[in-house]
């Protein structure tokens, strides 16, 4: 499951930027937006989100909190820039997204979705963890 759409990314980046980031043609003609490259970046970003929060929340998330959508959009934009090794990369977007994901994973920031059940392990008859 992905946590944002191409339109979510379009809401943030102007068309000419998306054309530059996704159109690899060298013909010199009119540039177009290659949505498959945006979708690839969205899938990558969604996998990063799942990997970071998967210990605390059951992934993929059944509902997408706004904060997760925004993180996914930021990671998608980072991936689109990184794909072309453009300088400067939007490092601040990436850094902020990863810090927020870590805070979610650590429980410092909570999502309004069900958390994973904690497993109790019984070591002896008297102790439960």
C-alpha positions in Angstrom: 0.0 0.0 0.0 1.2 3.5 -0.7 0.6 6.5 1.5 0.3 9.3 -1.0 -0.6 9.8 -4.6 0.9 11.4 -7.6 -1.6 14.3 -7.1 -0.3 14.8 -3.6 3.2 15.3 -5.0 1.8 17.6 -7.8 0.3 19.7 -5.0 3.8 20.4 -3.7 6.0 20.6 -6.8 5.3 22.8 -9.8 4.8 21.0 -13.1 8.1 22.2 -14.6 10.0 20.8 -11.7 8.2 17.4 -12.0 9.0 17.5 -15.8 12.7 18.1 -15.1 12.8 15.3 -12.4 10.9 12.6 -14.4 11.4 13.2 -18.1 14.6 11.5 -19.1 14.2 12.1 -22.9 17.1 13.8 -24.6 15.2 14.7 -27.7 15.0 18.4 -26.7 11.3 18.4 -27.4 8.5 19.3 -25.1 9.0 17.8 -21.6 6.3 15.7 -20.0 5.8 14.3 -16.5 6.5 10.6 -16.3 4.1 9.4 -13.6 5.7 6.0 -13.5 8.8 7.5 -12.0 6.7 9.4 -9.4 4.9 6.1 -8.5 8.2 4.3 -8.2 9.4 7.0 -5.7 6.1 6.8 -3.8 6.4 3.1 -3.5 10.0 3.5 -2.2 8.9 6.1 0.3 6.0 4.0 1.5 8.4 1.1 2.1 10.6 3.3 4.2 7.6 4.4 6.3 6.6 0.7 6.8 10.1 -0.2 7.8 10.5 2.6 10.3 7.1 2.2 12.1 6.4 -1.5 11.5 7.6 -2.5 15.0 5.0 -0.2 16.7 2.2 -0.3 14.1 0.8 -3.0 11.9 1.8 -2.2 8.4 0.7 -1.4 5.8 -1.6 1.1 7.6 -5.3 0.6 6.9 -5.9 4.3 7.1 -3.4 7.0 6.3 -2.9 9.7 8.9 -2.1 13.1 7.4 1.3 13.2 9.0 2.2 9.9 7.2 1.0 11.2 3.9 3.2 14.3 4.4 6.2 12.3 5.3 5.7 10.1 2.3 5.4 13.1 0.0 8.7 14.5 1.4 10.5 11.2 1.0 9.1 10.9 -2.5 10.4 14.3 -3.5 13.8 13.5 -2.0 13.9 10.2 -4.0 13.0 12.1 -7.3 15.9 14.5 -6.7 18.3 11.7 -5.7 17.4 9.7 -8.8 19.1 12.3 -10.9 21.8 13.1 -8.3 20.8 16.7 -8.4 22.6 19.1 -6.2 21.4 20.3 -3.8 19.3 17.4 -2.7 16.3 18.4 -0.5 18.3 17.0 2.5 16.2 18.9 5.1 13.0 17.2 3.8 14.6 13.8 4.1 16.2 14.6 7.5 12.9 15.9 9.0 10.9 13.0 7.6 13.3 10.4 9.0 13.4 12.2 12.4 9.6 12.3 12.5 9.4 8.6 11.5 11.8 7.7 14.3 9.7 9.7 16.8 6.6 7.7 15.7 8.5 4.4 15.9 9.7 5.3 19.4 6.2 6.3 20.6 7.1 10.0 21.1 4.6 10.8 18.4 1.4 8.7 18.2 -0.7 8.0 15.2 -4.5 7.6 15.4 -4.3 4.0 14.2 -4.2 0.7 16.1 -0.8 -0.2 17.5 0.6 -3.7 17.4 -0.3 -5.8 20.4 2.4 -6.3 22.9 3.3 -9.9 23.5 3.6 -11.1 27.1 6.2 -13.7 27.7 6.0 -15.9 30.8 9.4 -16.8 32.2 8.3 -18.4 35.4 5.0 -19.0 37.2 5.5 -15.8 39.2 6.8 -13.4 36.5 5.2 -12.0 33.5 6.7 -9.5 31.1 
